[in-house]
């Protein structure tokens, strides 16, 4: 495959090499040879080992744990490509870290998502491609074109293959995620319920009420990020207490920090389905009720359309 103006080059950092290779396979391309390593004091060093002059370059790098290291890799790779005269640089960030810091939550607090957007732009990226931003308005933090892709087509395909849709109810785990849950419910023609929760302190949530009659339904919780897993576990308990038959969860980004995997595996949640926007850890891969869906084909198609100057939004019509 070639770009409309110049050849396509794919460069991968260390955050998710498995996903990067799958994307390259879908596009029938090889990853550009590059060195991304650490000095003894953990400074990051990058060397692009192929000619990228005049090329349309896509840098595949999630800013997942360790977020700061992977963010710096993305910035330094972008700078190296800019200085190597790449024609256009697209930062492909399947998981955009710092997205939850998208507003001032209190006095004298930062808007870190905006800061990260500025860093990526000033490093030399010409455009950004990401997946299921925590808040859609983060696109406006960038002063360059930004494509926010959606994992819903991949999830809908999997749900259609595995469930009797007549008995499925889509559930938003909080009021803020209603738009996302409603969009998926519309795609599979399923009813919608909402969990009303109150978060007492960061990292903890208390389920207060279930809005909607979930009795007898197979409930599917839908959200963009699962971190500690507390919200999902509490939501599953609340739904089952209200008569739900089984509870599943489809979440785009499996951050799963701390004891989240243990919390999920010991919960009443039948299955947690995540995407590979963040490379699953060994613990996640071995968990009996956690499964990962590949988004390589979705991102590869978006890259191909971007390179050939075709519509990306039509992927989600």
Beta strands, then each sheet from edge to edge (+ up, - down):
strand 1: 2-3
strand 2: 6-12
strand 3: 34-38
strand 4: 44-48
strand 5: 56-60
strand 6: 88-93
strand 7: 127-131
strand 8: 145-149
strand 9: 168-172
strand 10: 191-201
strand 11: 204-211
strand 12: 218-226
strand 13: 246-254
strand 14: 271-275
strand 15: 290-293
sheet 1: 1+ 2- 5- 6- 7- 8-
sheet 2: 3+ 4-
sheet 3: 11+ 10- 9- 12- 13- 14- 15-
end
